Amino acid sequence: MRCPLPIDWLEYLEGASSDELAAHLTECLSCRLLVEELRREARPQLQSSRLPRPDAWPHWRETQQTSVAFGEIRWAPGPSTAINTVGRVPVLVLSDIWEEKGNTWCEIVPLLTDIENATSLDIVLHRNETDLEIPWRVPLRGQTIANVRALGAPIGCLLEGGRKIVELALEGRAPQERFGTPVEGPDDARVRLPEQIDSIIRLLGREYAQSTDVESLQTPKPRVLSFDLRRLVVQRSQTRGLQLAAESTVKEEEYEWFVEIPSRGSLKGRIEYRYADDELLFVVEDLVEIETGLHSPAQIMLWSQRLSKPVISEQFVPKIGDQVLLGRDLGVLPREVGRLEVRLSDED
């Protein structure tokens, strides 16, 4: 037989009996020398006394309950049952609170520590951008609206650099290097939230989704999926006639809004303003459908510094050329829109 590998002899020395190895050892001088050398080596042992005491490890300290505010990191507890409580997850508060339908609401998003799994739909926060000193993956697709009473104690907050990055992300202007790698397709497991986290976030968002429709109290509504639209700067050429010269072409800067929805497709459009009626419209310019497509009812939520709370559009099924009414008498121009979010039913 061929000479065994050193790992085989280590196992032999640790008590793994083998008649074949024993027979080979009597016949092979080089293996006998190797085994003798392995016997003489001092095997290092782990010294548990060198490990820090458990009470010396860093802990997240829950602070006294305060009013919920943008930039806070809080616990979101899981549902309690007769047997146990289904965990809890850290969430980041993405908005100030507002009153609606007799309750107080805010926007939240879960936080994950596996930054190596960040996709082009995720923002990465660096260690020095929260007071917890932990790098975070912020899966913006997991964003939802929660009742502030359902949130747990605060455990940390964004620092100045973190607040700036999150604000830029919400406005669609975050640097490209803060996003993860592109989604590799509908089977990319990174797109899905871990099962326990997904169940907690869905539960938190269900109350607001049901409160927007009285009929939902009697008929369970499908889950609402939320995706931020990213603002893209485009240069459009326009030809203008000049009185004393030939026509000249100038470039004007405009904005387009784009969103990629895993397993469904992508949507791109622009915002138009009708001065006569003071109406703000979203015009669908491009639509790409894959897998299940974009045939479900959708709405667009809009944020602006001119508004005290977000407004939501009429319901529509996306089609190229659609003009979706975002709001009337808002006093908001297209360039003053800070953020758009499309909300899509998960029913096919």
C-alpha positions in Angstrom: 0.0 0.0 0.0 1.1 3.6 -0.5 2.3 5.5 2.6 -0.6 7.1 4.5 -0.9 10.8 4.9 0.3 12.5 8.2 -3.3 13.1 9.2 -3.9 9.4 9.0 -1.1 8.8 11.4 -2.3 11.5 13.8 -5.7 9.7 14.0 -3.8 6.4 14.5 -1.9 7.9 17.4 -5.2 9.3 18.9 -6.6 5.8 19.2 -8.1 5.0 15.8 -7.3 1.3 15.4 -6.4 0.0 12.0 -4.8 -3.4 11.3 -3.7 -2.1 7.9 -1.9 0.9 9.3 -0.2 -1.3 12.0 1.0 -3.8 9.4 2.3 -1.0 7.2 4.2 0.5 10.1 6.2 -2.7 10.6 7.3 -2.7 7.0 8.0 1.0 6.3 10.9 2.7 7.9 10.0 6.2 6.7 6.5 6.0 8.3 8.0 4.7 11.5 10.3 7.7 11.7 7.3 10.0 11.0 5.2 8.4 13.7 8.0 8.7 16.2 8.4 12.4 15.3 4.6 13.0 15.7 4.7 11.3 19.1 7.5 13.6 20.3 5.7 16.8 19.2 3.9 18.7 22.0 0.3 19.1 21.0 -0.9 22.6 22.0 -3.9 22.7 24.3 -6.6 25.5 24.5 -6.3 27.3 27.8 -9.8 28.4 28.8 -8.3 30.6 31.5 -7.1 32.9 28.8 -10.6 33.6 27.6 -12.3 36.8 28.9 -15.0 36.3 31.5 -18.5 36.4 30.1 -19.4 39.5 32.2 -16.4 41.3 30.5 -17.9 40.8 27.0 -19.6 43.8 25.4 -23.3 44.0 25.8 -26.0 46.1 24.1 -27.5 48.1 26.9 -31.2 49.0 26.7 -31.9 52.6 27.6 -34.9 54.0 29.2 -38.0 54.1 26.9 -38.2 57.4 25.0 -40.2 58.8 22.2 -39.3 57.1 18.9 -37.2 59.2 16.6 -35.4 59.0 13.2 -32.0 57.2 13.5 -32.7 55.1 16.6 -31.9 51.4 16.7 -34.5 49.5 18.7 -35.5 46.0 19.4 -38.5 44.6 17.5 -39.9 41.7 19.5 -41.4 38.6 17.9 -44.9 37.4 18.6 -45.6 35.7 21.9 -47.3 32.3 22.1 -48.4 30.0 24.9 -45.0 28.3 24.6 -42.4 31.0 23.9 -41.5 34.3 22.2 -40.2 34.1 18.6 -37.0 36.0 19.2 -36.4 39.7 18.5 -34.5 41.7 15.8 -32.8 45.1 15.8 -34.5 47.6 13.6 -33.5 51.1 12.4 -36.1 53.9 12.6 -36.2 55.6 9.2 -38.7 58.4 9.8 -40.1 60.7 12.4 -43.4 59.6 13.9 -46.9 60.6 12.6 -50.5 60.2 13.7 -52.9 58.4 11.5 -56.2 56.6 12.1 -55.9 56.9 15.9 -52.4 55.4 16.1 -48.8 56.6 16.0 -46.6 55.2 13.2 -43.0 55.2 12.0 -41.0 53.6 9.2 -38.5 50.9 10.2 -36.1 48.5 8.5 -34.3 45.4 9.9 -30.6 45.4 10.5 -28.4 42.5 9.7 -24.7 41.9 10.5 -23.8 39.7 7.5 -22.5 42.6 5.4 -20.8 40.1 3.1 -24.3 39.2 1.8 -25.2 42.8 0.8 -26.8 43.1 -2.6 -27.5 46.1 -4.8 -30.7 46.6 -2.8 -28.9 46.9 0.5 -27.0 49.8 2.1 -23.9 49.0 4.2 -23.2 51.0 7.3 -19.6 51.1 8.6 -18.6 50.3 12.2 -18.0 54.0 13.1 -21.5 55.1 11.9 -23.5 53.8 14.9 -22.8 54.0 18.6 -22.9 50.2 18.7 -19.7 50.1 16.7 -20.9 47.2 14.5 -21.1 47.2 10.7 -24.6 46.7 9.5 -26.4 45.6 6.3 -29.6 47.6 5.8 -32.0 45.6 3.5 -34.1 48.5 2.2 -36.5 46.0 0.6 -37.5 44.9 4.1 -38.7 48.4 5.0 -42.2 48.7 6.5 -44.5 50.9 8.6 -44.9 49.9 12.3 -47.0 51.0 15.2 -44.6 52.6 17.7 -46.2 50.7 20.5 -45.0 47.5 18.9 -41.3 48.5 19.2 -39.1 47.6 22.1 -36.4 49.5 23.9 -33.8 51.6 22.2 -30.3 50.1 22.1 -28.4 52.5 20.0 -28.5 55.2 17.3 -26.9 56.4 14.1 -24.0 58.8 14.5 -23.6 61.8 12.2 -21.9 59.9 9.4 -24.5 57.2 9.5 -27.4 59.6 9.5 -26.0 61.3 6.4 -25.7 58.0 4.5 -29.2 56.8 5.4 -30.7 60.2 4.4 -28.9 60.0 1.1 -30.1 56.5 0.6 -33.7 57.5 1.3 -33.4 60.3 -1.3 -31.9 57.9 -3.9 -28.5 59.6 -3.8 -26.3 57.3 -1.8 -22.8 56.6 -3.2 -22.7 53.5 -5.4 -19.9 52.0 -3.2 -22.3 51.8 -0.3 -24.4 49.2 -2.0 -23.6 45.5 -2.3 -23.0 43.4 -5.4 -25.8 43.0 -8.0 -28.5 40.5 -7.6 -27.6 37.3 -9.5 -31.2 36.4 -10.4 -34.5 35.2 -8.9 -32.7 32.3 -7.1 -30.2 34.6 -5.3 -30.8 33.6 -1.7 -29.4 37.0 -0.5 -32.6 38.7 -1.6 -34.7 36.9 0.9 -34.6 37.9 4.6 -33.9 35.2 7.1 -37.2 33.4 7.9 -37.5 34.6 11.6 -36.7 38.2 10.7 -39.1 38.1 7.8 -41.9 36.9 10.0 -41.4 39.6 12.6 -41.2 42.4 9.9 -44.3 41.1 8.2 -46.2 41.0 11.5 -45.1 44.6 12.3 -46.2 45.9 8.9 -49.6 44.1 8.9 -51.4 46.5 11.2 -50.8 49.6 9.0 -51.6 47.7 5.8 -54.9 46.6 7.3 -55.7 50.1 8.7 -55.5 51.6 5.2 -58.6 49.6 4.1 -61.6 49.0 6.3 -62.5 45.9 4.4 -59.2 44.3 5.4 -60.7 43.9 8.9 -63.0 41.3 7.5 -60.9 40.0 4.6 -57.2 39.3 5.1 -55.2 41.3 2.6 -52.1 40.0 0.8 -48.7 41.2 2.0 -47.5 44.5 0.7 -43.9 44.6 -0.6 -42.0 47.9 -0.5 -39.2 49.0 -2.7 -37.4 52.3 -2.9 -37.0 54.0 -6.3 -33.5 55.3 -7.0 -33.2 58.8 -8.4 -31.1 59.0 -11.6 -29.8 62.2 -13.1 -30.2 62.3 -16.9 -29.2 64.8 -19.5 -31.9 65.6 -22.0 -31.0 67.5 -25.2 -33.4 70.2 -26.3 -33.2 72.3 -29.5 -33.9 76.0 -29.1 -34.3 78.5 -31.8 -32.2 81.7 -31.5 -33.1 85.0 -33.1 -29.8 85.8 -34.6 -28.1 82.4 -35.0 -28.8 78.9 -36.1 -30.7 76.6 -33.8 -28.5 75.4 -31.0 -28.8 72.3 -28.8 -28.6 72.6 -25.0 -28.6 69.9 -22.3 -30.9 70.2 -19.4 -30.6 68.1 -16.2 -33.7 66.0 -15.2 -34.4 63.2 -12.9 -35.7 59.7 -13.6 -36.8 57.2 -10.9 -35.9 53.5 -11.2 -36.7 50.4 -9.1 -35.6 46.8 -9.6 -38.1 44.3 -8.0 -36.7 40.7 -7.5 -38.5 38.0 -9.4 -40.9 40.5 -11.0 -39.0 43.1 -13.1 -38.1 46.7 -13.1 -39.9 50.1 -13.4 -38.7 53.5 -14.6 -40.4 56.8 -14.9 -40.4 60.5 -14.2 -42.4 63.0 -12.2 -44.5 65.7 -14.0 -46.2 68.7 -12.5 -49.4 70.2 -13.9 -49.5 73.8 -12.8 -53.1 74.5 -13.8 -54.4 71.8 -11.5 -51.5 71.7 -9.0 -51.2 67.9 -9.6 -48.1 65.8 -9.2 -48.0 62.8 -11.6 -45.6 59.8 -12.0 -45.3 58.8 -15.7 -44.3 55.2 -16.4 -41.6 55.4 -19.2 -40.2 51.9 -19.1 -41.3 48.5 -17.8 -39.5 45.2 -17.8 -41.2 42.0 -16.6 -39.7 38.7 -15.5 -41.0 35.7 -13.6 -44.3 36.6 -12.0 -44.3 40.1 -13.6 -45.8 43.4 -12.4 -49.5 42.6 -12.8 -50.4 43.3 -9.1 -52.0 46.5 -7.8 -49.4 49.0 -6.8 -49.1 52.4 -5.1 -46.4 55.0 -4.9 -45.5 56.7 -1.6 -43.9 60.2 -1.7 -41.8 62.1 0.7 -40.8 65.8 0.6 -39.4 68.3 3.1 -42.4 70.4 2.2 -44.8 67.8 3.6 -45.4 66.9 7.3 -46.0 63.3 6.4 -45.8 61.0 3.4 -48.6 60.9 0.8 -49.7 57.8 -1.1 -50.9 57.7 -4.7 -54.0 56.2 -6.2 -53.8 52.4 -6.9 -52.7 51.3 -10.3 -51.4 48.3 -12.3 -48.1 49.4 -14.0 -48.2 50.0 -17.7 -46.0 52.0 -20.0 -47.5 55.5 -20.5 -49.5 55.4 -17.3 -49.9 58.8 -15.5 -50.3 58.0 -11.8 -51.7 60.8 -9.7 -49.4 61.2 -6.7 -51.3 64.0 -5.1 -53.2 67.2 -5.6 -52.7 70.7 -4.0 -49.5 69.6 -2.4 -47.4 72.6 -3.4 -44.5 70.3 -4.2 -42.5 70.5 -7.5 -40.7 67.5 -9.0 -37.3 68.7 -7.9 -38.6 68.9 -4.3 -39.5 65.2 -4.1 -36.9 63.6 -1.7 -38.0 60.0 -2.0 -40.3 57.6 -3.7 -41.3 54.1 -2.7 -43.4 51.6 -4.7 -45.7 49.3 -2.7 -46.7 46.2 -4.5 -49.2 43.5 -3.5 -47.6 40.0 -3.3 -50.7 38.4 -4.9 -50.1 37.2 -8.5 
